[in-house]
């Protein structure tokens, strides 16, 4: 276990830290936490904090979706690494927790541990990956309604400067917490904000998504705002995405540039994109599996609702970003279908795993779609019951995510369908507006 020095505690005290939080993001995409006084930091690292196995199958509305293997008996432990601690203000230091058993072994439903295993599998294959996240969210008034009543100007200087105090405070809070924001702006949807994070290794990138949600939420609260990370915060209005960008490299260099394939792809880079496309229907329950997800994932919403790829094609599920002077991070692929109801560790795991699967199988890259894919490319299914049934029967999903994860995801998402699927959409959207907020 990592050594915890008194110097670290002294540094945290100097930053005003009184409590240490460790969080777990469950299979419904909701982040939950336990806290200890700073003096008990050692215990959070070594023995961990006890949680019921049911934590993994808590649902968006506090229901519990028990499975044949998860019931009322048992205990697991949340453990943190002191190297992952971030002071987030208000007397709190936060770290992402891993879920394990009493003896320290990773729990079957620890998405963070599974993603770390995928990183290691990639390294054994001689590959490295960087992942960058884009977070879309919606600013709300204290009562949960729209933050503003004025006409909205997408990307407008007025709409952003009206919130300049909040945005400047957010930049400062991010810097203090160790969160690397690359850009932020007001978005297309009314009161919508987008924050882009710096590329990082897969586990670190997923950790940063959770830290960003926390920092955005806490900063907004200081400015009299709430933040919604719902896929669809208001009926009939723009949805929120949680896009992920992926770049891959081997000893010879990047896989998505430097070759003689489409837009400079190397053979393995093309196969990686083919692998992502190949498993899209199988993994849609992880990328966009909530009861609200299908409302966002429609043609014309720039949500990537078509199973295809294209250079800078924002209606394609996979948008290719070429290596150009205007792209300082180099060539990468963006998976646009992911929404904020997804567990970011599982979404990254599926994205990464399907790319590696494509490389290992040498899958051929389908033809590029160079225009609006509506009526040309296969639309992704909009029936969530069908999406979940496909996930259940998929050998690829079990291979990439494990059968235990498949069972747990099905339990929480089917609970959502049973509980909310027959209600008027506007009522469900209102009920779950803050379900994924931190």
Secondary structure, 3 states (H helix, E strand, C coil): CCCCCHHHHHHHHHCCCCEEEEEEECCCCCEEEEEEEHHHHHHHHCCCEEECHHHHHECCCCCECCECCECCCCCEEEECCHHHCEEEECCEEEEECEEECCCCCECCCCHHHHHHHHHHHHHHCCCEEEEEEEEEEEEECCCCCECCCCCCCCCCHHHHHCCHHHHHHHHHHHHHHCCCEEEEEECCCCCEEEEEECCECHHHHHHHHHHHHHHHHHHHHHCCCEEECCCCCCCCCCCCECCEEEEEEECCEECCCCCCCHHHCCHHHHHHHHHHHHCHHHHHHHHCCCCCHHHHCCCCCCCCCEEEEEECCCCEEEEEECCCCCCCCCCEEEECCCECCCCHHHHHHHHHHHHHHHHHHCCCCCCCCCCCCCCCCEECCCCHHHHHHHHHHCHHHHHHHCHHHHHHHHHHHHHHHHHHCCCCHHHHHHHCCCCCCC
